[in-house]
Amino acid sequence: MTDWNNRYLSGDTPWEKGAPAPPLLELLGKTGDDIWGGGTILVPGCGTGHDVRALASKGQGVLGLDLAQQAVEKARSFPAVGNEEYALGDFFDPEWQEGKSFSAIWEHTCYCAIHPTRRPDYAEATAALVEPGGHLIGVFFLTPNKPGEEDQGPPFSSDIEELDARFDPWFYRVDSWVPERAYPGREGQEWLAIYRRK
């Protein structure tokens, strides 16, 4: 498993772009607040919290979760923009999950960062944490590798069929599109999807 805290300590964090994910900003500009529900939004693998703050600026409670202590400390060092909090913890840990419920999860970089063998655990964690009728909303990295490159990851690639099948026991897809906005170099490589908890 990747030592994410050490990656932050050494400054080896190419996923940290210093701003919220462009597809999230596109989504916030297109959709109403109803997809986020009335409760707290969870952002697993939140890093230094740029997406957390973008969501919190809309007036909703947001919890950013990360395995890396350095990431959480950095996220907490930014001025608060709303009702956001950060926690050090393991998204897959049943003890961390116990008693928690969220109206939505925003997925960005967590799914593609974990080894594909852990994806069933990811799906089960989202099912355990999203309340019925809530949403898993995310931007998924479909093709992080150049043609001919081996999918060594992270990030690891995924495809739409795999994603739909992975979440199907608990969620159904209500909308999706290739976002128009992207970090430079990621244009056309990502897919934004909204899944509703059954």
C-alpha positions in Angstrom: 0.0 0.0 0.0 1.2 3.5 -0.8 2.5 5.5 2.2 0.5 8.6 1.6 1.8 10.5 4.6 5.3 10.0 3.4 4.3 11.3 0.0 3.1 14.5 1.6 6.2 14.7 3.8 8.5 14.4 0.7 6.4 16.8 -1.4 5.7 14.0 -3.9 2.0 15.0 -4.4 1.3 15.5 -8.2 -2.4 15.2 -7.5 -2.4 18.3 -5.3 -3.3 21.1 -7.8 -3.9 23.9 -5.3 -7.5 24.3 -6.4 -10.8 22.4 -6.4 -11.3 19.8 -9.1 -12.6 21.6 -12.3 -15.3 18.9 -12.8 -16.7 19.7 -9.3 -16.9 23.4 -10.1 -18.7 22.5 -13.3 -21.1 20.3 -11.4 -21.8 22.9 -8.8 -22.6 25.3 -11.6 -25.0 22.9 -13.3 -27.0 21.2 -10.6 -29.1 22.3 -7.6 -28.5 21.5 -4.0 -31.0 18.6 -4.1 -28.4 16.1 -5.2 -26.3 16.8 -2.0 -29.2 16.2 0.3 -29.7 18.1 3.6 -27.0 16.4 5.7 -23.3 16.3 5.7 -21.2 15.5 2.6 -18.2 13.2 3.0 -15.1 13.6 0.9 -12.9 10.5 1.3 -9.2 11.0 0.4 -9.7 14.7 0.7 -6.0 15.6 0.6 -5.5 19.3 1.6 -9.2 20.0 1.3 -9.7 22.1 -1.8 -12.9 20.2 -2.8 -14.1 20.2 0.8 -13.9 24.0 0.9 -15.6 24.4 -2.5 -18.5 22.3 -1.2 -18.6 24.0 2.2 -18.8 27.4 0.5 -22.3 26.5 -0.7 -23.5 26.4 2.9 -23.6 22.7 3.6 -21.7 20.6 6.2 -18.7 18.8 4.8 -16.3 16.3 6.3 -13.0 15.7 4.7 -11.3 12.4 5.5 -7.8 11.3 4.8 -5.3 8.6 5.8 -2.3 11.0 5.7 -1.8 13.1 8.8 0.2 15.7 6.9 -2.7 16.2 4.5 -5.3 16.7 7.3 -3.0 19.1 9.1 -2.5 21.1 5.9 -6.3 21.1 5.2 -6.9 22.4 8.7 -4.4 25.2 8.2 -6.6 26.9 5.6 -9.2 29.5 6.8 -12.6 28.0 7.1 -15.1 29.0 4.4 -18.2 27.4 6.0 -19.2 24.3 8.0 -16.3 22.1 7.0 -14.3 19.7 9.2 -11.4 17.3 8.6 -10.7 13.9 10.1 -7.8 11.5 10.1 -9.1 8.0 9.4 -9.5 5.0 7.2 -12.6 5.1 4.9 -12.6 1.3 4.9 -12.4 0.8 8.7 -15.8 -0.5 10.0 -15.0 1.1 13.4 -14.6 4.5 11.7 -17.8 3.9 9.7 -19.9 2.9 12.8 -22.7 5.2 13.5 -22.0 7.6 10.6 -24.4 8.5 7.8 -24.0 11.0 5.0 -26.4 12.6 2.5 -23.8 12.4 -0.2 -20.2 11.4 -0.9 -18.1 13.4 -3.3 -15.5 11.1 -4.9 -12.4 12.6 -6.5 -9.0 10.7 -6.6 -9.8 8.2 -3.8 -11.2 5.5 -6.1 -8.4 5.7 -8.6 -5.7 5.8 -5.9 -6.7 2.5 -4.3 -5.6 -0.8 -5.8 -8.3 -2.3 -7.9 -8.5 -5.3 -5.6 -9.9 -2.9 -2.9 -12.7 -1.6 -5.1 -15.3 -4.0 -3.7 -14.4 -2.6 -0.2 -14.9 0.9 -1.6 -18.3 0.1 -2.9 -19.3 -1.6 0.4 -18.1 1.5 2.3 -20.1 3.9 0.2 -23.2 1.7 0.6 -22.7 1.7 4.4 -22.2 5.4 4.7 -24.7 6.9 2.2 -28.2 7.1 3.6 -31.1 5.7 1.4 -31.9 8.2 -1.3 -28.6 9.9 -0.9 -25.9 10.1 -3.6 -22.5 9.0 -4.5 -21.2 11.7 -6.8 -17.8 11.5 -8.4 -15.4 12.2 -11.1 -13.7 9.0 -12.1 -10.3 8.8 -13.9 -11.0 6.5 -16.9 -7.7 6.7 -18.7 -4.8 8.0 -16.6 -2.2 6.2 -18.6 -0.9 7.0 -22.1 -1.7 4.5 -24.9 0.6 1.5 -24.5 1.5 2.2 -20.9 0.8 -0.5 -18.3 -1.8 0.4 -15.7 0.6 0.3 -12.8 -1.0 3.1 -10.8 -1.8 4.8 -8.8 -3.8 6.3 -10.4 -5.5 3.1 -11.7 -7.9 3.3 -14.6 -11.5 2.3 -14.6 -14.3 2.1 -17.1 -18.0 2.9 -17.1 -19.2 -0.7 -17.3 -17.0 -1.6 -14.3 -18.2 1.3 -12.3 -21.9 0.6 -13.0 -21.4 -3.1 -12.1 -19.4 -2.2 -9.0 -22.1 0.0 -7.5 -25.2 -1.8 -8.8 -26.0 -3.8 -5.7 -26.7 -0.5 -3.8 -26.9 2.4 -6.3 -28.3 3.2 -9.6 -26.9 5.8 -12.0 -29.1 8.8 -12.5 -26.8 11.0 -14.6 -23.3 11.1 -16.1 -21.2 13.0 -18.6 -17.7 13.7 -19.7 -16.9 17.1 -18.0 -16.0 20.0 -20.1 -13.7 21.4 -17.4 -10.6 19.5 -16.4 -7.1 20.0 -15.0 -4.6 20.6 -17.9 -3.7 17.2 -19.4 -6.8 15.4 -18.1 -9.2 16.7 -20.8 -11.5 13.9 -21.9 -9.9 11.4 -19.5 -12.5 11.8 -16.7 -16.2 10.8 -16.3 -18.6 12.5 -13.9 -21.4 10.3 -12.5 -24.2 10.7 -10.0 -25.4 7.4 -8.4 -28.4 7.3 -6.1 -28.6 5.0 -3.1 -31.3 2.4 -3.4 
